[in-house]
Amino acid sequence: TVYGANDENVGSIEDVILDGETVDFVTLEVGGFLGIGDKEVAVSMENLAFMTDEDGEVYLYTSFTEEQLEAQPAYD
């Protein structure tokens, strides 16, 4: 799960794209409901941060909102 502005669930990680041995970007599944109407968008690692919640669980955070991600072109 990826969380965004206001700690909202903005999507889930679909794939990790590497540039050699370095993570270049990840694709996120955003929008839709129960797998219908969703799409994949690419987000650069520069716009993602690893965070830890109060239970010690690690997750990804971005400052983008779900609406901003849904407005991005689909990754193909």
Secondary structure, 3 states (H helix, E strand, C coil): CEECHHHCEEEEEEEEEEECCEEEEEEEEECCECCECCEEEEEEHHHCEEEECCCCCEEEECCCCHHHHHCCCCCC
